Amino acid sequence: MNWSVWLPLLVIASSLLPGLIIFGLAERRVRLRTVLNLGGALLKMALVGIMLWGVYNGQQYEVRLALLPHLELVLRADALSLLFVTLSSVLWLVTTIYAIGYLEGSPNRSRFFGFFSLCVTATVGLALAGNLITFLLFYELLTLATYPLIMHRGTEVSRQAGKVYLRYTVGGGALLLVATVWLYTLTGTLEFTPQGFLNDVDPQHHAALVMIFVLLIAGLGVKAALVPLHGWLPQAMVAPAPVSALLHAVAVVKAGAFGIIRVVYDVFGVDFAVLLGVMEPLAWLAAITIIYGSLRALFQDDLKRRLAFSTVSQVSYITLGVAIAGPIAAVGGMVHLVHQGLMKITLFFCAGNVAETLGIHKVSEMNGVGRRMPWTMAAFTIAAFGMIGAPPVAGFVSKWYLGMGALEAEQAWVILILAGSSLLNAAYFLPILHAAWFRKPTGAWPDERDFGRKETAWALLFPPVVTALLALTVGLLAMAPFSPLAWVEFVVQRRFVQHE
Amino acid sequence: MNNDLYDAALWLVVAWPLLLAVPAVNRHLPRPHYLALIPAALLMLTPLDVSSTFTWLLFGAGLNIDSDSRWLLAMSVAIWLLAAAKLSQQQSKPFAQNTFYLLTLTGNLGVVLASDVVLFFSFATLMGYGFYGLLIQGGGGAARHYLICLIIADLLLFEALLLFSFNHETLLFAPLAEVSPFYLLMVLSGFALKAGLWPAHHWLYASYRSAPPLPTLLLALPVTLALLGMLRWLPLGDARYETSGIALMIIGIVSMLYAARQLLRHSAQNKQLAWGSLLASGLVTTSLGAGLADPLLWQQYGALLYPLIALIGISQASFGYACSPQPRKPQIDCSNTIESGLTRCGNLVQQRVDNALAACYLHSYRAWIKQYPRSENGQGLTRLLAGWRSAITLFVLLATALAWLAIW
């Protein structure tokens, strides 16, 4: 038997097993915990690399495990799932390094890293899910794994944030479960199929399918932070910076957005979804979320809350790209999954750095921080310009394809949304850069920690610089054969019918 | 082998100053502002047309130098040499000034050499934000104004980029066939903002008024390169776009008239620089409008615009180099006059006093004409014409009328 067919399971195990072991480690076993964390991350990356090469060359990786009669746990590595898995595994590695530095000397690190690993396991699991029930299982596991991370600090505020998070996500999960069961009763299958599996459903069930679509989007929209289901996200910012980075860039919001992609392309199919008339409302919902998130971000003085509302806005670019229902827009939406991940994680890392090093939590406290922490703010600057859509950072490439996709699909109004959003992005990011680089500090920093001659700890500085450079590189080398854009074009070319 | 060498030399023109922009690099090198210009100067002196494309870069980016862009490269090298000389006179350097200086330089050279719209846009963005970093050192007001105009202009040009790419098979600067009116609107609006043409000239005036010496000198760059942008992005010499051409000519002529009128009012050197810049931009814009309206005219005379823009840039920069800050003279008092009513109307719509063109023009004309009492022997008329400011105004009006007649 070829061992490579077990690769999907091995990829999941590469984070699950270390996570379970870490739970049992004593707090003082720092070195072993670090080895398990980093070793698991590196192993995952290696396994993902093998799968990438295999899928590119036409190989199939699939594992089926019987759950219940007629219900299987299916893990399948296809081009789309590997896009998300690769992003998750690369960013998990840098986040782990960051978290090791961030939490140095903090209590309950074994608990933290245990749930951290479970979170990534769940993310990778839902990315590799081959049917809706597997997706649902890992989706709920993600909720359970991230809840303790949000409450990690143990303060009243964090407990309250955790409760809000749980209310939203469990409610979303319930809607997802109802939709899944309903769909199964109508079709008898939940298998993700290119171009969907609902084309042969009796037209008299179309109204029911529209309801199912609404329920699925509502369930996924909680994690994807679609308005008005986004309320948990800004409150969850009380969590430590590595958790915020994980939530916004690697795991939770991306899981929601990825789920929407799966539902539109592999459950309903683009053409059938257009026929049902559900795509245009989805596009409008995404557009409203984009503008709303940016407007709310404008009025936040807390840096992480500003970034949270920015995430609410930016993740909806993915939904918008999917909802426009054209191949070019699909490329723009899917590639933004990667690009936004790189840029947003950089921003959260930098926010964590200024908080840990100088005690800065608010934008109004950031005067002159560029002089004190030039490398951190240089990384922040690159990521911020990427969010605005300035070339050649990755965000420009996403907006380019979304704009071109809008023109191709004859939905020019989307370009106005993109322009408005870019203007708002500039309005809430540029003042931060201005304060950091061009204003002098008003006094002593709120809570400065001494790192000697260094700007901050290496484990805190290295990850944002790396992710900022990645964000710049994937934009600059967008046309390179190994770029995320090239992979997404491969996904779209391979899987989706041209929408006419 | 030779081709690879020329390709490397071409890319080195932008890569070298970009590398020097890293603080850790330029801190350890002597005179990085001069060093950064060496590849550009060598390329300028090499009498070869070179082109290089890197298919992996952005959406397939390329640089090239030909007889037209060589003028602008020469202008850029000359301006940056002046800037380097100005910089060496500075006693103290503000935080990160070297980095912003070199980023602006990189952007400038990239704009001149870019052979496709996306790379042009990318370098223009780099230059724009780099220049903001230099301008902000003179205080917040003018720089903020500049930044707002830059952001809006970049948004407009991004939409134009999308339209360009959607309607053409290539992103290269090739003769454009049919373009939509929407594309023209985006391009003209975007570059008019960047060039500081009337009525979007406030950032330029405010910048000249308050910028420190170095950015004052470099203000020639955003203006001239915006004019270059119009030259490259507009469908000149191919199809006839009468409406857009006429609209552009009107903007150009009004810019010139307004600038001439303001030149009469202000004697401070830095303000005269601002209005001189607007006057020159207006002239180029009028010519572009004429070329847009009449492709045959463009085919005959269009190539002259490259050396003209280069001359304008070098002149502006030279005057900027020589300019020293002067105290502000009080504005003409428009109170207690009929014109002040119009001025107050202008203020109500948040226009500045000197923007109520008709009001203050009338007032200043009346105040000025009082200096020349009537004379039976015509001496008053002679004195009227004796002042050089009146001569400039009349000359511009005459030249504009002649140009108009020639076109029609």
Interface residues (C-beta under 8 A of the other chain):
Chain A: G370 R371 P374 F385 G389 A390 P391 P392 F396 K399 W400 G403 M404 L407 E408 I415 A419 S422 L423 A426 L430 H434 W437 F438 G475 L476 L477 A478 M479 A480
Chain B: P23 T55 W56 L57 L58 F59 G60 F95 A96 V118 F121 S122 T125 Y129 G133 I136 L147 I151 I152 D154 L155 F158 E159 L161 L162 L163 S165 F166
